[in-house]
Structures are given as structure tokens and as C-alpha cells.
């Protein structure tokens, strides 16, 4: 773990998610932003993954969780990942396709355990980071990376979780922030910094969540939790309930990056499957 924290990959990954955090500060999901050709192609790729879910309905099985049809869905991605990426990555950069495809395949859950968690989410962020490193995505794409590509990815992951009743991977249960995601809470809190009326205490109000969830990623996550869980919010999502007592979104945002490093990036069960290569290297960070 010490080698990972000192690595160039760790520095690049954290730098990437923090830069995206800054880029979406105070902005709504519905704001105007430009979408480049690669962003449009990534949206098409995610739409394909979504369509495959519709084409692969759950099977009848005795176990309620972990529907085995997920493995059929995953095998399509395993087989087609490089072909899908060849539509996004231009010819002159095709040598990078096999390496980048690894992160895409890692980002949708585990076919053996039929589970999904923050380690898989991190693989998708690493996938986007790699596309930036090879120059497919540019600095100008930062808004679209979060509001278009990552938000669409979240929609597909939620559909996977619901359709195939996926187990949470490495979940800390009631003591974790969320069973499946972390980054949309981090970036979503940045969107709400200095909001004129919405403060952290408002996200436990279901009426306000329903009114504003299409504009703010954080509230979109809360809406999904409310749909999936029953009982008092303070009991099933204790960490989030505690966060609602923080007076300002800027403080929530600062706390969440510290929490992400401690609970996700620096926890072996979460990061043990993280892949290293020429783009995200385990070599020590260049000083």
C-alpha cells in the first residue's frame, strides 16, 4: 500500500479527480457545456452497454441476489471492449486500446462474485484519466467528463445493480458513505458549493431531493438510496446523515476527499484489483 501511495498512478489519479472537482464547482448538471466528438462517442459506448442489459434479462434462480444473467452481460463486454474502444480512440493511438480496455472491463463489477463497489467506480475514473493522458479527452472536456460521461456511467451502473441485484463489494454497511459509489458525492458536493438556498441539511428532505435531483449529482445519489432502502435515513445511511449536519458544502467537499483517500484509495480490499501499466504506473512519483 505504501508503494501505491507513492506511485505516479496515485498522484495522477488523485490529481485527475481533484481537477474535475474544481471544474464542476457551483455548476448544475443542466448547465451549458461543449461536448467534443470523443465525449459523444463515449456516450454511444455507454448506451451500448445499457442496451445489452435490456437484451439480457435476469434469469429465474433460487438466490435473490447476484443474478447469473449478469455474467452473460459481462461476457459481451469482455469480448467487445476493445472493439468498442476502437470507435473512441483514433487510429494513430490504437496501440493504447488493449491497456485502456482493461480499466473499462474492471469498471462494471465482478462477474465471479456479481458485485460492484467503489473499486470498480475507481476503475472507470482511471479509464477516463487514461483517455486524458493519451490526448483523446482534453482539458476543455472536463465539464462533459463529469456531467455527460460519468453521469451516464452512473445511470448504467444503477441499472446493472437493480436488474441483476448486485451485491455491494467491500461495503462497510451502515458505516460506509454508500454501498456502491463515492465520486458522485465528492463531485456533487462541489456542484453545491455556495448555493444560495440549498445547504447540506436539505438533502435529507425528500421533497427537495425530488425537486433538484436532475441538477445535482449528490441529490441524484440520495434519490437512488431513497428508492433502494427502507426505514429511517439516519439508520440505513448514518454517515450521510452525519454529513447533513455540516454547515457548508465547501466543508463537506473538503471532508469527502479526505474520506475518499482514507476509506477507498488507502484500503487494500478496495484497491487490491487496481491495474497498473504504462499509463498509470506503479513507479514512484517523479519529484
C-alpha positions as CSV (number, residue, x, y, z in Angstrom):
1,X,0.0,0.0,0.0
2,X,2.9,2.4,0.7
3,X,4.2,1.8,-2.8
4,X,0.8,2.6,-4.3
5,X,0.5,5.8,-2.3
6,X,4.0,6.9,-3.5
7,X,3.3,5.9,-7.1
8,X,2.9,8.1,-10.2
9,X,-0.5,6.3,-10.7
10,X,-1.8,7.5,-7.3
11,X,-0.6,11.1,-7.9
12,X,-2.1,11.1,-11.4
13,X,-5.4,9.6,-10.3
14,X,-5.9,12.0,-7.3
15,X,-4.8,15.0,-9.4
16,X,-7.4,14.0,-12.0
17,X,-10.4,13.7,-9.7
18,X,-9.4,16.9,-7.9
19,X,-9.2,18.8,-11.2
20,X,-12.6,17.6,-12.2
21,X,-13.9,18.6,-8.7
22,X,-12.7,22.1,-9.3
23,X,-14.2,22.3,-12.8
24,X,-17.7,21.5,-11.7
25,X,-17.8,23.8,-8.6
26,X,-21.1,25.7,-8.4
27,X,-22.4,24.3,-11.7
28,X,-25.6,22.4,-12.4
29,X,-25.8,19.1,-14.4
30,X,-28.2,21.1,-16.7
31,X,-25.7,23.9,-17.4
32,X,-24.4,24.5,-20.9
33,X,-21.1,22.8,-21.8
34,X,-19.5,21.7,-25.0
35,X,-19.4,18.1,-26.0
36,X,-16.5,17.0,-28.2
37,X,-16.6,14.1,-30.6
38,X,-14.8,11.7,-28.2
39,X,-17.3,12.6,-25.5
40,X,-20.2,11.8,-27.9
41,X,-18.5,8.5,-28.8
42,X,-18.2,7.6,-25.1
43,X,-21.9,8.3,-24.7
44,X,-22.7,5.9,-27.6
45,X,-20.4,3.3,-25.9
46,X,-22.3,3.6,-22.6
47,X,-25.7,3.5,-24.5
48,X,-24.5,0.2,-26.0
49,X,-23.8,-1.3,-22.5
50,X,-27.3,-0.1,-21.4
51,X,-28.9,-1.7,-24.5
52,X,-27.2,-5.0,-23.6
53,X,-28.9,-5.0,-20.2
54,X,-32.2,-4.8,-22.0
55,X,-31.2,-7.7,-24.2
56,X,-30.0,-9.8,-21.2
57,X,-33.0,-10.1,-18.8
58,X,-32.4,-11.7,-15.4
59,X,-32.9,-15.5,-15.1
60,X,-35.1,-17.4,-12.7
61,X,-32.9,-18.6,-9.8
62,X,-33.4,-19.5,-6.2
63,X,-31.0,-16.8,-4.9
64,X,-32.5,-13.3,-4.7
65,X,-29.1,-11.6,-5.1
66,X,-26.4,-11.8,-7.8
67,X,-28.5,-12.8,-10.8
68,X,-26.3,-15.0,-13.0
69,X,-27.6,-13.3,-16.2
70,X,-25.0,-10.6,-15.2
71,X,-22.2,-13.0,-16.3
72,X,-23.8,-13.2,-19.8
73,X,-23.9,-9.4,-20.0
74,X,-20.3,-9.2,-18.7
75,X,-19.0,-11.7,-21.3
76,X,-20.3,-9.5,-24.1
77,X,-18.3,-6.6,-22.7
78,X,-15.2,-8.8,-22.2
79,X,-15.4,-9.9,-25.8
80,X,-16.3,-6.5,-27.3
81,X,-14.4,-4.0,-25.1
82,X,-11.5,-3.4,-27.5
83,X,-13.9,-3.1,-30.5
84,X,-16.0,-0.6,-28.6
85,X,-12.9,1.4,-27.6
86,X,-11.6,1.5,-31.2
87,X,-14.6,3.7,-32.0
88,X,-13.4,6.2,-29.4
89,X,-9.6,6.1,-29.7
90,X,-8.3,7.3,-33.1
91,X,-6.2,5.1,-35.4
92,X,-2.9,6.7,-34.6
93,X,-3.4,5.9,-30.8
94,X,-4.8,2.4,-31.3
95,X,-1.7,0.8,-29.6
96,X,-3.3,2.1,-26.3
97,X,-6.6,0.3,-26.8
98,X,-5.7,-3.0,-25.0
99,X,-4.4,-1.2,-21.9
100,X,-7.3,1.2,-21.7
101,X,-9.8,-1.6,-22.3
102,X,-8.7,-3.3,-19.0
103,X,-10.0,-0.3,-17.0
104,X,-13.3,-0.3,-18.8
105,X,-13.8,-4.1,-18.1
106,X,-12.8,-3.5,-14.5
107,X,-15.3,-0.7,-14.1
108,X,-18.6,-2.6,-14.2
109,X,-18.4,-5.0,-11.4
110,X,-17.0,-8.5,-10.8
111,X,-18.5,-11.5,-12.8
112,X,-17.4,-14.1,-10.3
113,X,-18.9,-12.5,-7.2
114,X,-21.6,-10.5,-9.1
115,X,-20.8,-7.5,-7.0
116,X,-19.9,-3.8,-7.6
117,X,-18.3,-1.1,-5.4
118,X,-16.0,1.9,-5.2
119,X,-13.0,-0.1,-6.6
120,X,-15.0,-0.6,-9.8
121,X,-16.0,3.1,-9.8
122,X,-12.3,4.0,-9.4
123,X,-11.5,1.8,-12.5
124,X,-13.9,3.9,-14.5
125,X,-12.3,7.2,-13.3
126,X,-8.9,5.6,-14.2
127,X,-10.3,4.7,-17.6
128,X,-11.2,8.4,-18.1
129,X,-7.8,9.5,-16.8
130,X,-6.1,7.3,-19.3
131,X,-8.1,8.8,-22.1
132,X,-6.9,12.2,-21.0
133,X,-3.3,11.0,-20.7
134,X,-3.3,9.8,-24.3
135,X,-4.9,13.0,-25.5
136,X,-8.3,11.6,-26.6
137,X,-10.0,13.8,-23.9
138,X,-8.8,17.3,-23.3
139,X,-8.9,19.9,-20.5
140,X,-11.9,21.6,-22.4
141,X,-13.8,18.3,-21.8
142,X,-13.7,18.5,-18.0
143,X,-17.4,19.5,-17.6
144,X,-18.6,16.9,-20.1
145,X,-16.4,14.2,-18.5
146,X,-18.4,14.6,-15.2
147,X,-21.8,15.8,-16.4
148,X,-22.2,13.7,-19.6
149,X,-19.9,10.7,-19.5
150,X,-19.6,9.9,-15.7
151,X,-23.3,10.7,-15.1
152,X,-24.3,8.4,-17.9
153,X,-22.0,5.7,-16.5
154,X,-23.8,6.1,-13.1
155,X,-27.1,5.5,-14.8
156,X,-25.9,2.3,-16.4
157,X,-24.4,1.1,-13.1
158,X,-27.6,1.7,-11.2
159,X,-29.5,-0.2,-13.9
160,X,-27.0,-3.1,-13.5
161,X,-27.3,-3.0,-9.7
162,X,-31.1,-3.1,-9.9
163,X,-31.5,-5.5,-12.8
164,X,-29.1,-8.2,-11.6
165,X,-29.4,-7.4,-7.8
166,X,-25.7,-7.0,-7.5
167,X,-24.0,-7.3,-4.1
168,X,-22.1,-4.3,-2.7
169,X,-18.3,-5.0,-3.0
170,X,-16.3,-4.4,0.2
171,X,-19.2,-2.5,1.7
172,X,-18.8,-1.1,5.2
173,X,-22.6,-1.4,5.6
174,X,-24.2,1.4,7.6
175,X,-20.8,2.9,8.4
176,X,-19.8,3.4,4.8
177,X,-20.9,6.5,2.8
178,X,-22.8,4.4,0.3
179,X,-22.9,0.8,-0.8
180,X,-21.8,1.4,-4.4
181,X,-20.5,4.9,-5.2
182,X,-18.3,7.7,-3.8
183,X,-17.2,10.0,-6.5
184,X,-20.6,11.5,-7.3
185,X,-20.9,12.6,-3.7
186,X,-17.5,14.3,-3.9
187,X,-18.1,16.0,-7.2
188,X,-21.8,16.5,-6.4
189,X,-20.9,18.4,-3.2
190,X,-18.6,20.7,-5.3
191,X,-21.6,21.5,-7.5
192,X,-23.4,22.8,-4.5
193,X,-20.6,25.0,-3.0
194,X,-22.0,28.5,-2.3
195,X,-25.5,27.5,-3.4
196,X,-27.8,30.4,-2.4
197,X,-30.5,28.3,-0.8
198,X,-29.6,24.6,-0.6
199,X,-27.4,23.7,2.4
200,X,-26.3,20.2,3.5
201,X,-29.3,19.8,5.8
202,X,-31.6,19.9,2.8
203,X,-30.5,16.6,1.3
204,X,-32.4,14.6,3.9
205,X,-35.6,16.3,2.8
206,X,-37.2,14.0,0.2
207,X,-39.3,16.8,-1.3
208,X,-36.2,19.0,-2.0
209,X,-34.3,15.9,-3.4
210,X,-37.1,15.2,-5.8
211,X,-37.2,18.8,-7.0
212,X,-33.5,19.2,-7.6
213,X,-32.0,15.7,-8.3
214,X,-31.8,16.4,-12.1
215,X,-29.5,19.4,-11.4
216,X,-27.2,18.0,-8.8
217,X,-25.3,14.7,-8.7
218,X,-25.3,14.5,-4.9
219,X,-29.1,14.7,-4.8
220,X,-29.3,12.1,-7.6
221,X,-27.4,9.7,-5.4
222,X,-29.7,10.4,-2.4
223,X,-32.8,9.8,-4.6
224,X,-31.4,6.4,-5.6
225,X,-30.7,5.5,-1.9
226,X,-34.3,6.5,-1.0
227,X,-35.6,4.2,-3.8
228,X,-33.4,1.3,-2.8
229,X,-33.6,1.4,1.0
230,X,-36.4,1.4,3.5
231,X,-36.5,2.7,7.1
232,X,-35.2,5.9,8.7
233,X,-32.4,7.6,6.7
234,X,-30.3,8.1,9.8
235,X,-30.3,4.3,10.3
236,X,-29.6,3.0,6.8
237,X,-27.2,5.9,5.8
238,X,-25.6,7.0,9.0
239,X,-22.5,8.6,7.5
240,X,-24.6,10.7,5.1
241,X,-27.0,11.7,8.0
242,X,-23.9,13.0,9.9
243,X,-22.8,14.9,6.8
244,X,-26.1,16.7,6.7
245,X,-25.2,18.4,10.0
246,X,-22.1,20.1,8.4
247,X,-22.9,23.8,7.9
248,X,-21.4,24.4,4.4
249,X,-20.9,22.4,1.2
250,X,-17.3,23.6,1.0
251,X,-16.6,21.8,4.3
252,X,-18.4,18.7,3.0
253,X,-16.3,18.7,-0.1
254,X,-13.0,19.0,1.8
255,X,-14.1,16.3,4.2
256,X,-15.1,13.9,1.3
257,X,-11.8,14.0,-0.4
258,X,-10.1,13.1,2.9
259,X,-12.6,10.4,3.4
260,X,-12.2,9.1,-0.1
261,X,-8.5,8.7,0.3
262,X,-8.8,7.0,3.7
263,X,-11.8,4.7,3.0
264,X,-11.3,3.9,-0.6
265,X,-7.8,4.7,-2.0
266,X,-5.9,3.6,1.1
267,X,-8.0,0.5,1.9
268,X,-6.4,-2.8,0.5
269,X,-9.8,-4.6,-0.1
270,X,-10.9,-1.7,-2.3
271,X,-7.7,-1.1,-4.2
272,X,-6.3,-4.6,-4.4
273,X,-7.6,-5.1,-8.0
274,X,-6.4,-1.8,-9.4
275,X,-4.4,-2.4,-12.5
276,X,-1.0,-0.7,-13.4
277,X,0.5,-0.3,-16.8
278,X,2.4,2.3,-18.9
279,X,-0.3,4.9,-18.5
280,X,-0.9,4.6,-14.8
281,X,2.4,3.3,-13.5
282,X,3.3,1.9,-10.1
283,X,6.7,3.5,-10.4
284,X,7.4,6.2,-7.7
285,X,6.0,9.7,-8.5
286,X,8.5,11.9,-10.3
287,X,9.6,14.6,-7.9
